[in-house]
């Protein structure tokens, strides 16, 4: 489930508990399964956590200790309302060859450099990769860029990050290997180049 959908699910859980409670707070035992999401939303100003005085009052009300409680802030309420009425994208025939990939800003910077040099590189870039990179959507909740890549485009991305790792930083290549299990290694025994699953690297 995408991060934004998980966030909305947590907001819905808080809202449901708020409505059910006379005191207007969603309590810890009702939100145990989404605790970390609720705390993350509090850091983003979408929920507010009960203060020590609030928790003491809630504990007296409930007759048992309330370790934490939350409720929606105004932006949290508005985001939940908006999400219920947001326009739905038109249904498209899914391309099962494409994989959703989420890349950091530094990874996108490396890809932009790779594509800027594409006409001068001897290994050609995969068709459509430039369009995917230039039109990538930034998911602000997780600060990642979302692309949908074919296997051939995934290979080019791994190659671009290998070039980057050899000349600047290996962080981007290592993250891509960890997240998607693909890494590039030049291998003279197999010809000009080869790509390996991460567990064979």
Backbone as numpy.savetxt, mean C-alpha at the origin, in Angstrom:
# Nx Ny Nz CAx CAy CAz Cx Cy Cz
-6.58 -7.16 0.19 -7.43 -5.98 0.19 -6.54 -4.74 0.19
-6.77 -3.77 -0.74 -5.97 -2.55 -0.77 -6.04 -1.81 0.55
-4.99 -1.02 0.84 -4.91 -0.33 2.12 -6.12 0.57 2.34
-6.56 1.32 1.29 -7.66 2.25 1.47 -8.94 1.52 1.85
-9.15 0.30 1.31 -10.33 -0.48 1.66 -10.24 -0.98 3.10
-9.04 -1.37 3.54 -8.88 -1.79 4.93 -9.15 -0.63 5.88
-8.72 0.57 5.50 -8.97 1.74 6.33 -10.46 2.02 6.45
-11.17 1.93 5.34 -12.62 2.17 5.37 -13.31 1.10 6.20
-12.86 -0.15 6.09 -13.44 -1.23 6.90 -13.29 -0.94 8.39
-12.11 -0.43 8.79 -11.89 -0.10 10.19 -12.76 1.08 10.61
-12.89 2.08 9.75 -13.77 3.21 10.07 -15.21 2.76 10.24
-15.64 1.83 9.40 -17.01 1.30 9.53 -17.20 0.58 10.86
-16.18 -0.17 11.28 -16.27 -0.88 12.55 -16.39 0.09 13.71
-15.59 1.17 13.68 -15.67 2.18 14.74 -17.04 2.84 14.73
-17.52 3.21 13.55 -18.82 3.88 13.44 -19.95 2.99 13.95
-19.92 1.71 13.61 -20.96 0.79 14.07 -20.98 0.69 15.59
-19.80 0.60 16.20 -19.72 0.50 17.66 -20.15 1.80 18.32
-19.79 2.93 17.71 -20.23 4.23 18.24 -21.75 4.31 18.30
-22.40 3.91 17.20 -23.86 4.00 17.13 -24.52 3.08 18.15
-23.90 1.93 18.40 -24.50 0.95 19.31 -24.32 1.33 20.78
-23.35 2.19 21.08 -23.03 2.53 22.48 -23.72 3.83 22.87
-24.31 3.86 24.05 -24.98 5.06 24.54 -23.99 6.19 24.78
-22.77 5.84 25.17 -21.78 6.88 25.46 -21.04 7.36 24.22
-21.28 6.73 23.06 -20.71 7.22 21.81 -19.26 6.88 21.55
-18.73 5.87 22.28 -17.35 5.44 22.06 -17.34 3.98 21.58
-16.40 3.66 20.71 -16.15 2.27 20.31 -15.06 1.74 21.24
-15.35 0.63 21.91 -14.48 0.15 22.97 -13.54 -0.95 22.51
-12.47 -1.11 23.30 -11.38 -2.00 22.91 -11.83 -3.42 22.62
-12.70 -3.99 23.44 -13.08 -5.39 23.23 -13.94 -5.61 21.98
-14.57 -4.54 21.49 -15.36 -4.66 20.26 -14.49 -4.47 19.01
-13.31 -3.89 19.19 -12.45 -3.56 18.04 -11.12 -4.30 18.08
-11.07 -5.39 18.83 -9.80 -6.11 19.00 -9.18 -6.49 17.66
-10.00 -6.94 16.71 -9.47 -7.46 15.44 -8.92 -6.35 14.53
-9.30 -5.10 14.79 -8.83 -3.99 13.94 -8.07 -2.95 14.77
-7.55 -3.36 15.91 -6.88 -2.42 16.81 -5.78 -1.63 16.10
-4.86 -2.31 15.42 -3.74 -1.61 14.81 -4.21 -0.65 13.73
-5.24 -1.03 12.98 -5.76 -0.13 11.96 -6.35 1.12 12.60
-7.08 0.94 13.70 -7.69 2.08 14.38 -6.60 3.02 14.91
-5.52 2.46 15.47 -4.42 3.29 15.96 -3.72 4.01 14.79
-3.57 3.32 13.67 -2.98 3.96 12.50 -3.86 5.11 12.00
-5.17 4.90 12.04 -6.09 5.95 11.61 -6.04 7.14 12.56
-5.79 6.88 13.85 -5.65 7.98 14.80 -4.44 8.84 14.47
-3.36 8.20 14.02 -2.16 8.95 13.63 -2.42 9.82 12.41
-3.41 9.43 11.61 -3.76 10.19 10.41 -4.92 11.16 10.65
-5.37 11.26 11.91 -6.42 12.20 12.24 -7.81 11.75 11.84
-8.00 10.46 11.58 -9.31 9.96 11.15 -10.10 9.34 12.31
-9.41 8.95 13.37 -10.06 8.55 14.61 -9.36 9.29 15.75
-10.02 9.35 16.89 -9.41 9.93 18.09 -9.50 8.89 19.19
-8.44 8.73 19.95 -8.41 7.76 21.04 -8.79 8.44 22.35
-9.48 7.70 23.18 -9.94 8.23 24.46 -8.76 8.61 25.34
-8.90 9.75 26.04 -7.88 10.18 26.99 -7.97 9.33 28.26
-7.02 9.52 29.15 -7.04 8.78 30.41 -8.31 9.06 31.20
-8.74 10.32 31.24 -9.98 10.66 31.95 -11.19 10.02 31.27
-11.19 10.04 29.93 -12.29 9.40 29.20 -12.34 7.90 29.51
-11.18 7.25 29.52 -11.14 5.82 29.79 -11.63 5.51 31.20
-11.28 6.36 32.16 -11.75 6.16 33.53 -13.27 6.26 33.59
-13.83 7.26 32.90 -15.28 7.42 32.89 -15.96 6.25 32.19
-15.37 5.80 31.09 -15.94 4.66 30.36 -15.86 3.38 31.19
-14.78 3.20 31.92 -14.62 2.02 32.77 -15.71 2.01 33.84
-15.98 3.17 34.45 -17.04 3.27 35.46 -18.40 2.98 34.84
-18.61 3.49 33.62 -19.88 3.26 32.91 -20.08 1.78 32.62
-19.02 1.14 32.11 -19.12 -0.25 31.67 -18.98 -1.25 32.82
-18.41 -0.82 33.93 -18.20 -1.73 35.04 -17.03 -2.68 34.84
-16.14 -2.35 33.94 -14.91 -3.11 33.72 -13.89 -2.18 33.06
-12.64 -2.56 33.16 -11.58 -1.69 32.67 -11.62 -1.53 31.16
-11.60 -0.30 30.71 -11.50 0.02 29.28 -10.06 0.44 29.01
-9.33 -0.39 28.29 -7.92 -0.10 28.04 -7.74 0.99 26.98
-8.60 0.99 25.98 -8.59 2.04 24.98 -9.96 2.10 24.32
-10.24 3.24 23.75 -11.50 3.45 23.04 -11.27 4.47 21.95
-12.13 4.47 20.97 -11.94 5.37 19.84 -13.29 5.83 19.30
-13.23 6.92 18.59 -14.40 7.35 17.81 -13.90 8.14 16.61
-14.78 8.35 15.66 -14.39 9.02 14.43 -14.20 10.51 14.66
-13.21 11.08 13.99 -13.10 12.53 13.90 -14.02 12.99 12.77
-14.15 14.30 12.61 -14.97 14.82 11.50 -14.44 14.35 10.14
-13.10 14.43 9.89 -12.61 13.91 8.61 -12.85 12.40 8.45
-12.73 11.66 9.56 -12.99 10.22 9.49 -14.43 9.94 9.12
-15.36 10.68 9.73 -16.77 10.53 9.39 -17.01 10.87 7.92
-16.42 11.98 7.47 -16.65 12.42 6.10 -16.05 11.46 5.09
-14.86 10.91 5.41 -14.25 9.94 4.51 -15.12 8.69 4.39
-15.67 8.24 5.52 -16.54 7.07 5.49 -17.79 7.35 4.67
-18.38 8.51 4.85 -19.56 8.88 4.07 -19.23 8.95 2.59
-18.11 9.60 2.27 -17.72 9.74 0.87 -17.47 8.39 0.23
-16.84 7.49 0.99 -16.51 6.17 0.42 -17.76 5.38 0.05
-18.86 5.66 0.74 -20.11 4.94 0.45 -20.77 5.43 -0.82
-20.41 6.64 -1.25 -21.06 7.23 -2.42 -20.08 7.52 -3.56
-18.82 7.11 -3.39 -17.84 7.40 -4.42 -18.21 6.68 -5.71
-17.93 7.30 -6.84 -18.23 6.64 -8.12 -17.45 5.34 -8.24
-18.11 4.32 -8.72 -17.46 3.04 -8.92 -16.86 2.98 -10.33
-15.65 2.48 -10.46 -15.05 2.38 -11.80 -15.84 1.41 -12.66
-15.85 1.71 -13.95 -16.54 0.82 -14.87 -15.85 -0.54 -14.89
-16.67 -1.55 -14.96 -16.13 -2.90 -14.97 -15.31 -3.14 -16.23
-14.14 -3.69 -16.05 -13.28 -4.01 -17.18 -12.95 -5.49 -17.15
-12.69 -6.01 -18.33 -12.28 -7.40 -18.40 -10.88 -7.51 -17.83
-10.70 -8.24 -16.72 -9.38 -8.28 -16.09 -8.35 -8.98 -16.96
-7.16 -8.45 -16.98 -6.05 -9.10 -17.66 -5.27 -9.87 -16.60
-5.43 -11.19 -16.62 -4.84 -12.01 -15.56 -3.32 -12.10 -15.67
-2.76 -11.56 -16.76 -1.31 -11.57 -16.89 -0.69 -10.41 -16.10
-1.49 -9.41 -15.76 -0.96 -8.23 -15.09 -0.95 -8.42 -13.58
0.09 -7.93 -12.95 0.22 -7.98 -11.51 0.24 -6.58 -10.94
-0.53 -6.36 -9.89 -0.49 -5.05 -9.23 0.80 -4.93 -8.45
1.49 -3.84 -8.68 2.79 -3.58 -8.06 2.73 -2.22 -7.38
3.23 -2.15 -6.15 3.29 -0.89 -5.42 4.76 -0.53 -5.20
5.14 0.65 -5.68 6.53 1.07 -5.64 6.69 2.36 -4.84
7.83 2.49 -4.17 8.14 3.69 -3.39 8.58 4.81 -4.32
8.69 5.99 -3.76 9.13 7.14 -4.55 10.54 6.94 -5.10
11.43 6.34 -4.29 12.79 6.13 -4.77 12.83 5.09 -5.88
11.97 4.09 -5.81 11.89 3.11 -6.90 11.38 3.76 -8.18
10.39 4.64 -8.05 9.88 5.33 -9.23 10.94 6.25 -9.83
11.74 6.88 -8.97 12.82 7.74 -9.47 13.80 6.91 -10.30
14.13 5.72 -9.80 15.04 4.84 -10.53 14.44 4.43 -11.87
13.14 4.15 -11.90 12.48 3.76 -13.15 12.44 4.91 -14.14
12.20 6.12 -13.65 12.18 7.28 -14.55 13.54 7.47 -15.21
14.61 7.29 -14.45 15.95 7.40 -15.03 16.17 6.30 -16.07
15.77 5.08 -15.75 15.91 3.96 -16.69 15.17 4.26 -18.00
13.95 4.77 -17.89 13.17 5.05 -19.10 13.72 6.24 -19.87
14.32 7.20 -19.16 14.93 8.34 -19.84 16.11 7.91 -20.70
16.77 6.81 -20.29 17.92 6.30 -21.03 17.56 5.15 -21.97
16.28 4.80 -22.04 15.85 3.59 -22.76 16.35 3.56 -24.20
16.34 4.69 -24.88 16.76 4.72 -26.29 18.25 4.49 -26.45
19.02 4.65 -25.38 20.47 4.49 -25.47 20.94 3.16 -24.87
20.05 2.47 -24.17 20.42 1.18 -23.58 20.36 0.08 -24.63
21.21 -0.93 -24.50 21.23 -2.01 -25.48 20.17 -3.07 -25.22
19.73 -3.16 -23.99 18.62 -4.07 -23.69 17.33 -3.25 -23.76
16.41 -3.57 -24.68 15.22 -2.75 -24.87 14.25 -2.88 -23.69
13.52 -1.81 -23.47 12.49 -1.81 -22.44 11.26 -2.55 -22.95
10.50 -3.13 -22.04 9.27 -3.85 -22.43 8.22 -2.87 -22.91
7.45 -3.29 -23.89 6.38 -2.45 -24.43 5.39 -2.09 -23.33
5.03 -0.82 -23.30 4.00 -0.37 -22.36 4.51 0.01 -20.99
5.78 -0.28 -20.67 6.28 0.04 -19.34 6.31 1.54 -19.11
6.76 2.29 -20.11 6.84 3.74 -19.94 5.47 4.33 -19.62
4.44 3.86 -20.29 3.09 4.37 -20.04 2.64 4.04 -18.62
2.95 2.81 -18.17 2.58 2.42 -16.81 3.26 3.32 -15.78
4.53 3.61 -15.99 5.27 4.43 -15.04 4.76 5.86 -15.04
4.53 6.41 -16.23 4.14 7.82 -16.31 2.70 8.06 -15.85
1.86 7.04 -15.87 0.46 7.20 -15.46 0.18 6.52 -14.12
1.23 6.11 -13.40 1.03 5.41 -12.12 0.25 6.29 -11.15
-0.67 5.66 -10.44 -1.48 6.36 -9.44 -0.79 6.30 -8.09
-0.69 7.44 -7.42 -0.08 7.47 -6.08 -1.15 7.26 -5.03
-0.96 6.21 -4.24 -1.85 5.93 -3.12 -1.32 6.69 -1.91
-1.98 7.77 -1.54 -1.46 8.64 -0.49 -1.51 7.99 0.88
-2.42 7.05 1.09 -2.52 6.43 2.40 -1.29 5.60 2.74
-0.71 4.96 1.74 0.47 4.13 1.99 1.72 4.73 1.35
1.55 5.88 0.66 2.67 6.55 0.00 3.39 5.63 -0.97
2.62 4.97 -1.80 3.16 4.09 -2.84 2.51 4.42 -4.18
3.23 4.12 -5.26 2.70 4.26 -6.61 2.21 2.90 -7.09
1.02 2.87 -7.66 0.39 1.61 -8.05 0.48 1.46 -9.57
1.05 0.33 -10.01 1.15 0.01 -11.43 0.60 -1.40 -11.63
0.24 -1.71 -12.88 -0.19 -3.06 -13.23 0.71 -3.54 -14.37
1.56 -4.50 -14.06 2.65 -4.86 -14.96 2.52 -6.29 -15.47
2.92 -6.47 -16.72 3.01 -7.80 -17.31 4.29 -8.47 -16.84
4.44 -9.78 -17.05 5.69 -10.45 -16.69 6.91 -9.82 -17.37
6.75 -9.42 -18.63 7.87 -8.80 -19.34 8.24 -7.45 -18.72
7.23 -6.69 -18.31 7.49 -5.41 -17.68 8.12 -5.60 -16.30
7.70 -6.65 -15.59 8.31 -6.95 -14.29 9.81 -7.24 -14.47
10.16 -7.95 -15.54 11.57 -8.25 -15.81 12.36 -6.96 -16.03
11.77 -6.03 -16.78 12.45 -4.76 -17.03 12.63 -3.96 -15.75
11.63 -3.99 -14.90 11.73 -3.28 -13.62 12.88 -3.87 -12.80
12.95 -5.20 -12.75 14.05 -5.84 -12.03 15.40 -5.45 -12.62
15.47 -5.38 -13.94 16.70 -4.99 -14.61 17.06 -3.54 -14.28
16.05 -2.66 -14.30 16.29 -1.25 -13.97 16.82 -1.10 -12.55
16.25 -1.86 -11.61 16.69 -1.77 -10.23 18.08 -2.38 -10.04
18.41 -3.37 -10.88 19.77 -3.93 -10.83 20.77 -2.87 -11.28
20.47 -2.18 -12.38 21.34 -1.10 -12.84 21.52 -0.05 -11.73
20.40 0.28 -11.09 20.44 1.27 -10.02 21.28 0.77 -8.85
21.14 -0.51 -8.53 21.87 -1.06 -7.38 23.37 -1.08 -7.63
23.77 -1.27 -8.88 25.19 -1.33 -9.21 25.84 0.04 -9.28
25.03 1.08 -9.44 25.60 2.41 -9.60 25.26 3.37 -8.46
24.19 3.04 -7.71 23.78 3.96 -6.64 23.41 3.19 -5.37
22.16 2.76 -5.28 21.66 2.14 -4.06 21.00 0.80 -4.37
21.24 -0.19 -3.50 20.63 -1.51 -3.67 19.27 -1.60 -2.98
18.87 -0.56 -2.28 17.62 -0.61 -1.52 16.42 -0.90 -2.41
16.36 -0.24 -3.57 15.21 -0.39 -4.45 15.11 -1.81 -5.00
16.25 -2.38 -5.41 16.25 -3.75 -5.92 15.91 -4.75 -4.82
16.47 -4.55 -3.64 16.21 -5.47 -2.54 14.74 -5.45 -2.14
14.13 -4.27 -2.13 12.72 -4.16 -1.78 11.85 -4.87 -2.83
12.22 -4.70 -4.10 11.45 -5.33 -5.18 11.56 -6.85 -5.08
12.75 -7.34 -4.78 12.94 -8.78 -4.60 12.12 -9.30 -3.43
12.15 -8.56 -2.33 11.41 -8.99 -1.14 9.89 -8.98 -1.39
9.40 -7.95 -2.09 7.96 -7.81 -2.27 7.41 -8.72 -3.36
8.20 -8.96 -4.43 7.65 -9.66 -5.59 8.45 -10.89 -6.02
9.52 -11.19 -5.30 10.23 -12.43 -5.54 10.98 -12.49 -6.86
11.36 -11.34 -7.40 12.07 -11.32 -8.68 13.36 -10.52 -8.52
14.45 -11.07 -9.04 15.72 -10.36 -9.03 16.46 -10.65 -10.33
17.28 -9.71 -10.74 18.04 -9.86 -11.99 19.50 -10.13 -11.67
20.10 -11.06 -12.42 21.53 -11.34 -12.31 22.09 -11.58 -13.71
23.14 -10.88 -14.12 23.84 -11.27 -15.34 24.43 -12.66 -15.14
24.31 -13.53 -16.12 24.81 -14.90 -15.98 25.47 -15.31 -17.30
26.79 -15.22 -17.40 27.48 -15.55 -18.65 27.17 -16.96 -19.14
26.92 -17.89 -18.23 26.68 -19.28 -18.63 25.37 -19.44 -19.37
24.44 -18.50 -19.18 23.12 -18.62 -19.80 22.91 -17.59 -20.89
23.95 -16.94 -21.33 23.80 -15.96 -22.39 23.96 -14.55 -21.86
23.43 -13.58 -22.60 23.65 -12.19 -22.22 23.08 -11.83 -20.85
21.93 -12.40 -20.48 21.33 -12.04 -19.20 20.29 -13.08 -18.83
19.94 -13.08 -17.57 18.89 -13.99 -17.11 18.20 -13.40 -15.89
16.99 -13.84 -15.63 16.21 -13.39 -14.51 15.85 -14.58 -13.67
15.97 -14.44 -12.36 15.73 -15.57 -11.46 14.63 -15.24 -10.47
13.82 -16.24 -10.09 13.02 -16.04 -8.89 13.93 -15.79 -7.71
13.45 -15.05 -6.71 14.31 -14.64 -5.60 14.90 -15.82 -4.86
14.15 -16.92 -4.76 14.66 -18.05 -3.97 15.76 -18.82 -4.70
15.99 -18.49 -5.98 17.07 -19.13 -6.71 18.26 -18.21 -6.86
18.06 -16.97 -6.41 19.12 -15.97 -6.61 20.29 -16.26 -5.70
